[in-house]
Amino acid sequence: MKIATWNVNSIKARLPHLLAWLKAESPDIALLQETKCTDDNFPRLELEDLGYNLAFHGEKSYNGVAILSKHPLEDVTRGLPGGDEDSQARYIEAVVSVGNVAFRIASVYVPNGQSPDSEKFPYKLRFLERLRTHAARLLEYEEMLVIGGDYNVAPNPIDIYDPVRLNGTTCFHPEERTRLHALLHLGLYDAFRLRHPEPGQYTFWDYRAGAFDMNAGYRIDYLLLSPQAADRLQDCKICKDIRALEKPSDHAPVLATFAV
């Protein structure tokens, strides 16, 4: 069972890369972020032709999340609970059954926050708090849970190319990291770090200043697992080669394999 997460940074702009990658890696489930299109403009036909069932939650030009699954999707929930006033398309959840094993899957796009002194930064912190509250409820089910996405926070110094200089900046601010660690301390496991403790492993590289060529990156995309899912994890990798393509997303996919 292969489950992936990828911030595609516009599904329309990145569709050729996405289709080629889906054919090459053949994930059973792909969690997408920053699709940047309304639901009526989602490229259904191209993805359904590859055998995927679809659930998506989008908005024009910004945000947007989706779940692609080779197995039927049930109990689809759009929007992160706890924010009735929040209209941004940043969370989608569903249940996928494979034989007698059921996975609860979520795709999440945590706000970037812009800068610590921006009015968008408190929204990011509140979103992380809401995500923790919801994840705590989901963990009570004691089922196979995978919450994948772009968390826009590098968890630890090992997850960013210059932790000293960038400490206190967006995506590596103590307030963000405190809230992310509170989420992890619920009992969620970072799939990639369960298998790869080495430094220099990133999922995001800015388009500017040759960041990718210098490997000046951040690891801000990951798959968080319940204990039940972590027990079945076989491996996890970052598909870095995708970032080297012409006109790529600035993020690379993360792909985990589970025993089912």
BATOR-127856 format. One record per residue (C-alpha): x, y negated, z. Coordinates in Angstrom, 2 decimals. Layout:
N
{c1->X | c2->Y | c3->Z}
...
end
This chain:
260
{c1->0.00 | c2->0.00 | c3->0.00}
{c1->1.57 | c2->-3.28 | c3->-1.13}
{c1->0.41 | c2->-6.61 | c3->0.30}
{c1->1.90 | c2->-9.91 | c3->-0.87}
{c1->1.58 | c2->-13.61 | c3->-0.17}
{c1->2.53 | c2->-16.40 | c3->-2.57}
{c1->2.02 | c2->-20.15 | c3->-2.69}
{c1->1.64 | c2->-20.52 | c3->-6.46}
{c1->1.49 | c2->-24.35 | c3->-6.42}
{c1->-1.33 | c2->-24.49 | c3->-9.02}
{c1->-2.69 | c2->-21.22 | c3->-10.32}
{c1->-3.36 | c2->-22.74 | c3->-13.75}
{c1->0.20 | c2->-24.02 | c3->-14.14}
{c1->1.71 | c2->-20.79 | c3->-12.84}
{c1->-0.70 | c2->-18.28 | c3->-14.40}
{c1->1.83 | c2->-16.73 | c3->-16.86}
{c1->4.29 | c2->-16.19 | c3->-13.99}
{c1->1.55 | c2->-14.80 | c3->-11.76}
{c1->0.26 | c2->-12.33 | c3->-14.35}
{c1->3.78 | c2->-11.11 | c3->-15.19}
{c1->4.62 | c2->-10.68 | c3->-11.51}
{c1->1.38 | c2->-8.81 | c3->-10.77}
{c1->2.13 | c2->-6.42 | c3->-13.64}
{c1->5.73 | c2->-5.89 | c3->-12.49}
{c1->5.14 | c2->-5.44 | c3->-8.73}
{c1->1.52 | c2->-4.23 | c3->-8.82}
{c1->0.56 | c2->-5.31 | c3->-5.30}
{c1->-2.66 | c2->-3.78 | c3->-4.02}
{c1->-3.50 | c2->-7.10 | c3->-2.39}
{c1->-2.15 | c2->-10.56 | c3->-3.22}
{c1->-2.84 | c2->-13.55 | c3->-1.00}
{c1->-2.49 | c2->-16.85 | c3->-2.85}
{c1->-2.23 | c2->-20.43 | c3->-1.62}
{c1->-2.33 | c2->-23.87 | c3->-3.23}
{c1->-4.41 | c2->-22.64 | c3->-6.15}
{c1->-5.44 | c2->-26.28 | c3->-6.75}
{c1->-8.63 | c2->-25.56 | c3->-8.66}
{c1->-12.36 | c2->-25.46 | c3->-8.01}
{c1->-14.07 | c2->-22.09 | c3->-7.81}
{c1->-15.72 | c2->-22.51 | c3->-11.20}
{c1->-12.29 | c2->-23.04 | c3->-12.81}
{c1->-10.57 | c2->-20.07 | c3->-11.17}
{c1->-9.01 | c2->-17.78 | c3->-13.85}
{c1->-11.28 | c2->-14.83 | c3->-13.10}
{c1->-11.09 | c2->-13.00 | c3->-16.42}
{c1->-7.31 | c2->-12.81 | c3->-16.62}
{c1->-7.04 | c2->-11.41 | c3->-13.09}
{c1->-10.02 | c2->-9.09 | c3->-13.34}
{c1->-8.46 | c2->-7.65 | c3->-16.51}
{c1->-5.57 | c2->-6.48 | c3->-14.30}
{c1->-8.02 | c2->-4.61 | c3->-12.07}
{c1->-8.36 | c2->-7.09 | c3->-9.23}
{c1->-11.44 | c2->-7.93 | c3->-7.22}
{c1->-11.43 | c2->-11.61 | c3->-6.31}
{c1->-12.40 | c2->-13.88 | c3->-3.45}
{c1->-11.44 | c2->-17.53 | c3->-3.58}
{c1->-12.04 | c2->-20.81 | c3->-1.83}
{c1->-10.89 | c2->-23.84 | c3->-3.79}
{c1->-11.09 | c2->-27.56 | c3->-4.29}
{c1->-10.08 | c2->-29.88 | c3->-7.08}
{c1->-6.34 | c2->-30.68 | c3->-7.37}
{c1->-5.46 | c2->-29.76 | c3->-3.77}
{c1->-5.17 | c2->-26.79 | c3->-1.41}
{c1->-7.12 | c2->-23.64 | c3->-2.35}
{c1->-6.67 | c2->-20.03 | c3->-1.21}
{c1->-7.54 | c2->-16.68 | c3->-2.74}
{c1->-7.45 | c2->-12.92 | c3->-2.18}
{c1->-6.81 | c2->-10.51 | c3->-5.06}
{c1->-7.46 | c2->-6.85 | c3->-4.28}
{c1->-7.47 | c2->-3.61 | c3->-6.24}
{c1->-9.97 | c2->-2.34 | c3->-3.68}
{c1->-13.44 | c2->-3.75 | c3->-2.91}
{c1->-13.60 | c2->-6.87 | c3->-0.75}
{c1->-16.15 | c2->-6.98 | c3->2.07}
{c1->-17.15 | c2->-9.45 | c3->4.79}
{c1->-15.59 | c2->-12.43 | c3->3.02}
{c1->-15.27 | c2->-15.53 | c3->5.20}
{c1->-14.32 | c2->-18.92 | c3->3.74}
{c1->-12.92 | c2->-21.61 | c3->5.98}
{c1->-11.12 | c2->-21.40 | c3->9.32}
{c1->-13.61 | c2->-21.30 | c3->12.21}
{c1->-13.53 | c2->-24.06 | c3->14.78}
{c1->-13.49 | c2->-27.06 | c3->12.47}
{c1->-17.00 | c2->-27.85 | c3->11.34}
{c1->-15.83 | c2->-31.22 | c3->10.02}
{c1->-12.98 | c2->-29.67 | c3->8.03}
{c1->-13.79 | c2->-29.39 | c3->4.33}
{c1->-10.28 | c2->-28.53 | c3->3.14}
{c1->-9.94 | c2->-25.12 | c3->1.44}
{c1->-7.18 | c2->-23.59 | c3->3.52}
{c1->-8.40 | c2->-20.22 | c3->4.80}
{c1->-10.13 | c2->-17.12 | c3->3.45}
{c1->-10.57 | c2->-13.71 | c3->5.08}
{c1->-11.94 | c2->-10.33 | c3->3.99}
{c1->-11.93 | c2->-6.63 | c3->4.82}
{c1->-10.35 | c2->-4.13 | c3->2.42}
{c1->-10.88 | c2->-0.38 | c3->2.86}
{c1->-8.38 | c2->2.12 | c3->1.46}
{c1->-9.63 | c2->5.64 | c3->2.06}
{c1->-10.35 | c2->5.79 | c3->5.78}
{c1->-8.03 | c2->2.86 | c3->6.59}
{c1->-9.47 | c2->-0.68 | c3->6.77}
{c1->-7.33 | c2->-3.81 | c3->6.58}
{c1->-8.58 | c2->-7.22 | c3->7.67}
{c1->-6.75 | c2->-9.63 | c3->5.39}
{c1->-6.47 | c2->-13.42 | c3->5.51}
{c1->-4.80 | c2->-15.98 | c3->3.27}
{c1->-3.90 | c2->-19.22 | c3->5.03}
{c1->-2.43 | c2->-22.50 | c3->3.84}
{c1->-1.32 | c2->-24.52 | c3->6.86}
{c1->-1.17 | c2->-28.29 | c3->6.22}
{c1->2.25 | c2->-29.73 | c3->5.50}
{c1->1.73 | c2->-32.68 | c3->7.82}
{c1->3.63 | c2->-35.11 | c3->5.58}
{c1->5.80 | c2->-36.59 | c3->8.39}
{c1->5.73 | c2->-36.56 | c3->12.21}
{c1->4.51 | c2->-40.17 | c3->12.27}
{c1->1.75 | c2->-39.56 | c3->9.70}
{c1->-1.91 | c2->-39.28 | c3->10.61}
{c1->-1.80 | c2->-35.92 | c3->8.82}
{c1->0.60 | c2->-34.46 | c3->11.38}
{c1->-1.95 | c2->-34.18 | c3->14.24}
{c1->-4.28 | c2->-32.42 | c3->11.79}
{c1->-1.54 | c2->-29.86 | c3->11.16}
{c1->-1.11 | c2->-29.28 | c3->14.89}
{c1->-4.87 | c2->-28.89 | c3->15.41}
{c1->-5.05 | c2->-26.46 | c3->12.48}
{c1->-2.35 | c2->-24.27 | c3->14.05}
{c1->-4.24 | c2->-24.32 | c3->17.34}
{c1->-7.46 | c2->-23.29 | c3->15.59}
{c1->-5.60 | c2->-20.53 | c3->13.78}
{c1->-4.28 | c2->-19.22 | c3->17.10}
{c1->-7.78 | c2->-19.21 | c3->18.62}
{c1->-9.20 | c2->-17.31 | c3->15.64}
{c1->-6.29 | c2->-14.85 | c3->15.50}
{c1->-6.79 | c2->-14.07 | c3->19.19}
{c1->-10.38 | c2->-13.07 | c3->18.42}
{c1->-9.33 | c2->-10.92 | c3->15.47}
{c1->-6.70 | c2->-9.10 | c3->17.53}
{c1->-9.43 | c2->-7.99 | c3->19.93}
{c1->-10.72 | c2->-5.69 | c3->17.18}
{c1->-7.46 | c2->-3.67 | c3->17.41}
{c1->-7.46 | c2->-3.06 | c3->13.67}
{c1->-5.03 | c2->-3.41 | c3->10.77}
{c1->-4.71 | c2->-7.18 | c3->10.50}
{c1->-2.53 | c2->-9.11 | c3->8.04}
{c1->-2.57 | c2->-12.91 | c3->8.05}
{c1->-0.38 | c2->-14.02 | c3->5.18}
{c1->0.33 | c2->-17.41 | c3->3.77}
{c1->2.26 | c2->-20.63 | c3->3.66}
{c1->2.59 | c2->-21.66 | c3->7.30}
{c1->4.65 | c2->-24.77 | c3->6.53}
{c1->6.77 | c2->-24.12 | c3->9.63}
{c1->10.20 | c2->-22.51 | c3->9.78}
{c1->9.93 | c2->-20.49 | c3->13.01}
{c1->13.56 | c2->-20.47 | c3->14.16}
{c1->16.96 | c2->-22.00 | c3->13.30}
{c1->17.78 | c2->-18.92 | c3->11.24}
{c1->14.85 | c2->-19.79 | c3->8.94}
{c1->16.13 | c2->-23.15 | c3->7.65}
{c1->19.31 | c2->-24.09 | c3->5.83}
{c1->20.37 | c2->-26.95 | c3->8.16}
{c1->18.63 | c2->-26.60 | c3->11.53}
{c1->20.72 | c2->-29.28 | c3->13.24}
{c1->20.13 | c2->-32.08 | c3->10.74}
{c1->16.50 | c2->-31.13 | c3->10.06}
{c1->15.42 | c2->-30.65 | c3->13.67}
{c1->12.44 | c2->-32.91 | c3->14.33}
{c1->11.46 | c2->-33.21 | c3->10.68}
{c1->8.34 | c2->-31.83 | c3->9.03}
{c1->8.32 | c2->-28.00 | c3->8.91}
{c1->10.92 | c2->-27.83 | c3->11.71}
{c1->9.48 | c2->-30.09 | c3->14.36}
{c1->9.33 | c2->-28.86 | c3->17.98}
{c1->5.56 | c2->-29.50 | c3->18.18}
{c1->4.92 | c2->-27.33 | c3->15.12}
{c1->7.23 | c2->-24.57 | c3->16.27}
{c1->5.68 | c2->-24.51 | c3->19.75}
{c1->2.25 | c2->-23.93 | c3->18.24}
{c1->3.54 | c2->-21.34 | c3->15.80}
{c1->5.30 | c2->-19.45 | c3->18.60}
{c1->2.06 | c2->-19.53 | c3->20.60}
{c1->0.42 | c2->-17.79 | c3->17.64}
{c1->3.17 | c2->-15.18 | c3->17.47}
{c1->3.07 | c2->-14.63 | c3->21.22}
{c1->-0.47 | c2->-13.30 | c3->20.89}
{c1->1.15 | c2->-10.09 | c3->19.67}
{c1->1.59 | c2->-10.75 | c3->15.96}
{c1->4.70 | c2->-9.53 | c3->14.15}
{c1->6.59 | c2->-11.25 | c3->11.34}
{c1->6.83 | c2->-8.52 | c3->8.69}
{c1->9.99 | c2->-9.81 | c3->7.03}
{c1->11.93 | c2->-10.24 | c3->10.27}
{c1->10.99 | c2->-6.75 | c3->11.41}
{c1->13.16 | c2->-5.43 | c3->8.59}
{c1->15.60 | c2->-8.27 | c3->7.77}
{c1->17.32 | c2->-10.13 | c3->10.63}
{c1->20.01 | c2->-11.68 | c3->8.45}
{c1->20.26 | c2->-15.47 | c3->7.86}
{c1->20.02 | c2->-17.28 | c3->4.52}
{c1->16.68 | c2->-15.74 | c3->3.57}
{c1->14.19 | c2->-18.37 | c3->2.41}
{c1->10.85 | c2->-18.60 | c3->0.60}
{c1->10.71 | c2->-22.31 | c3->-0.31}
{c1->13.20 | c2->-24.54 | c3->-2.10}
{c1->12.44 | c2->-28.16 | c3->-2.98}
{c1->12.42 | c2->-29.04 | c3->-6.66}
{c1->14.83 | c2->-31.92 | c3->-5.98}
{c1->18.59 | c2->-32.13 | c3->-5.59}
{c1->19.36 | c2->-28.63 | c3->-6.84}
{c1->18.04 | c2->-27.09 | c3->-3.65}
{c1->17.48 | c2->-23.66 | c3->-5.18}
{c1->20.95 | c2->-23.44 | c3->-6.72}
{c1->22.47 | c2->-24.33 | c3->-3.33}
{c1->20.06 | c2->-22.04 | c3->-1.46}
{c1->18.99 | c2->-25.04 | c3->0.63}
{c1->15.72 | c2->-23.46 | c3->1.61}
{c1->13.11 | c2->-22.86 | c3->4.28}
{c1->11.39 | c2->-19.60 | c3->5.25}
{c1->7.85 | c2->-20.87 | c3->5.70}
{c1->5.84 | c2->-18.13 | c3->3.95}
{c1->5.26 | c2->-14.90 | c3->5.81}
{c1->2.97 | c2->-12.01 | c3->6.61}
{c1->1.93 | c2->-11.79 | c3->10.25}
{c1->0.83 | c2->-8.34 | c3->11.40}
{c1->-1.20 | c2->-6.88 | c3->14.23}
{c1->0.55 | c2->-4.06 | c3->16.14}
{c1->-1.52 | c2->-1.54 | c3->14.18}
{c1->-0.31 | c2->-2.95 | c3->10.85}
{c1->3.27 | c2->-3.34 | c3->12.09}
{c1->3.34 | c2->0.37 | c3->12.97}
{c1->2.67 | c2->1.18 | c3->9.30}
{c1->5.15 | c2->-1.32 | c3->7.82}
{c1->7.78 | c2->0.32 | c3->5.62}
{c1->9.60 | c2->-2.67 | c3->4.14}
{c1->9.24 | c2->-6.33 | c3->3.25}
{c1->11.09 | c2->-8.42 | c3->0.68}
{c1->11.22 | c2->-11.92 | c3->-0.77}
{c1->10.87 | c2->-11.92 | c3->-4.56}
{c1->13.40 | c2->-14.72 | c3->-4.99}
{c1->13.95 | c2->-14.19 | c3->-8.72}
{c1->10.53 | c2->-15.71 | c3->-9.44}
{c1->11.79 | c2->-19.08 | c3->-8.19}
{c1->14.52 | c2->-19.06 | c3->-10.87}
{c1->12.06 | c2->-18.96 | c3->-13.78}
{c1->11.32 | c2->-21.97 | c3->-15.97}
{c1->8.68 | c2->-24.27 | c3->-14.42}
{c1->8.27 | c2->-22.11 | c3->-11.29}
{c1->6.37 | c2->-22.60 | c3->-8.09}
{c1->8.65 | c2->-24.01 | c3->-5.41}
{c1->7.77 | c2->-20.92 | c3->-3.31}
{c1->8.70 | c2->-17.27 | c3->-3.80}
{c1->6.35 | c2->-14.34 | c3->-3.09}
{c1->6.77 | c2->-12.16 | c3->-0.01}
{c1->5.86 | c2->-8.50 | c3->-0.55}
{c1->5.38 | c2->-5.86 | c3->2.15}
{c1->4.81 | c2->-2.13 | c3->1.80}
{c1->2.70 | c2->-0.13 | c3->4.26}
{c1->2.16 | c2->3.60 | c3->4.77}
{c1->-1.51 | c2->4.49 | c3->4.27}
end
